[in-house]
Amino acid sequence: MSPISLTKKSQEELISDKIYEDPRIELNVNDLTFTYNAKKEWAPILKDVTLDIHGAQLVSILGPNGVGKSTFIHCLNKILEPTEGAVTINDYPIKDITLKEMAKITGYVPYSAADSFPLSVTDTVLMGRHPHSKIGSLDEDLIVVEETLKLIGIEDLADRLFNELSAGQHQKVMLARGLAQQPRILFLDEPTSNLDIKYQLEITRMLKRLSRQRNMLIIMISHDINIASKYSDNIMMLLDGGIYAVGTPEEVITEENIEKVYDVKVKVITDAGRPHIIMVDEEEEVDSCSWEFGIEVGGCGKSGQE
């Protein structure tokens, strides 16, 4: 008998392998309802949500605060268990997949990194490789980490401690950790929230490109309607526990939808072929102050260019 013992893969491992190796991506949500305390009959945060997403693409979830955007993606990636309904990936119910195997299929980048730990950036991003790690894989995992740091443009932070970084740098490191995981589906909760406008554009543009290059479904929550409109393939708007509108940016970003969902008036124009909103303030008053006001910089006669 051979001295080498081969461990038989579990049913959950076989399912995750099939999903990971399948070139197609299908995420199906059927009659999903979620209540934080069903026993006390609290009102559901999400009610009878049904949705089918298929194909590698960038999808943005929009909506005002408190409508259940984060709760929704937590139900999709098994952080939360739906009160009712089902979620499937490539026809496999996620309830039948362990959290460990889900981590091979899906990645998650939270709204902000609440943890502040004295690990190097390299070690922090390396944590994203844990679902795929095995004996002898460290060198390969480090190569993935190095490539990911370069992709995000933070290779210069590799040896810095995570707890010494700024909020914006934290966000980039957590994004790198999610990408180093190499999931089939990547969920992001406001991935550009702590970034300046340059990096907001660069990161969102990169996410759309990666969805094609890596055959990956990327679903992100965003509060920036214009950036979501500019780069998303499809958009869904949440309101009152359900999906109010879903479709292409042209179909979803309309003056009527924005007013209904956000309770504000906007003007929608077309910029580079995509909808772009301009805020309208109906309560704006003409400033009738009679006194003068201004701002000066010490040591400078005036600001601006001559």
C-alpha positions, 0 to 999 in steps of 0.5 A: 500500500502506498504510504501517501494518503489522499484526502477525498474532497468534501461535497462543498469543496467539489461545488466550490471547485465547479463554480470557480472553474466554470467560465460562466457567472450567474447570481440568482436571488429568489424572493429574498426577505431579511429581517434582523429580528424575525422573532420580534416581528420587526419590519423586514429590511428587504422584502421579496427581492428577486434578481438574476445577474449573469456575465462578467460586469460591473454592477452598482447598487445605489440608494439613500442611507438605510434602504438595505444596500449593505444588508443586501450584499451581506445576504448575497455573500453569506455574511447574513442568512436570509429570513426567507428566499434563496441565493444561488451561484451557477445554480448552487444554493449558497446555503449548501456551501461552507464559509471557507468554500464561499471565500474561494468564490466570493470576495468582500471589501467592507466600507472601511477597515475598522481593524487597525493591526500592526501587520505589514501591508504585504502580510495584510494583503496576503490574508486574502490568499488564505482560501487558496493557500496550501502546503508549498504555495507561499511563493505563488501567493507572494507573487499574487500579492506583489502583482496586486499591489502594483495593480492598485499602485501601492507597491511602495507601501509593501513594508509599511504597517497597516495601522500607520496608514491614512484612511485612503491608504487603508481603503486601497490595501483592503481593495488589494486584499479582496483582489488578491483573493481572485474571486469569481464574484467581488462585493465592495461596500463603497470602495472609493469612499475615502479616496480623492477624486483622481483615485475614485476614477482610477479605481472604478475604471480599473474595476470595470477593466478587471471584470473583463480581464478576469471574467469576474462579476463585481458588485459595488455599493456607491453613493456617487451617482455620476461615477456609477453611471460613468463606469457601471454596466448595470445599476440597481436602485434600492428603495423601501426594501426592494429594487425600485429600478434596474438596468443600464445607466441610461435606463436607471439614471433618470430625473424621475427615478432620482427624485423618487428614490432620493427625494431631490430634483436633478437635471440629467444631461448626457456626458460622453454617452452616459447620464450625468446628474446636476443638482437642482436646489429649489430652496436656494435663496439669493444672498442679500448680505450687504457686507463684504467678505473674502479670504486671504493667504498670508504673505500673498497679495492675491490668489490665482494666476496672472 
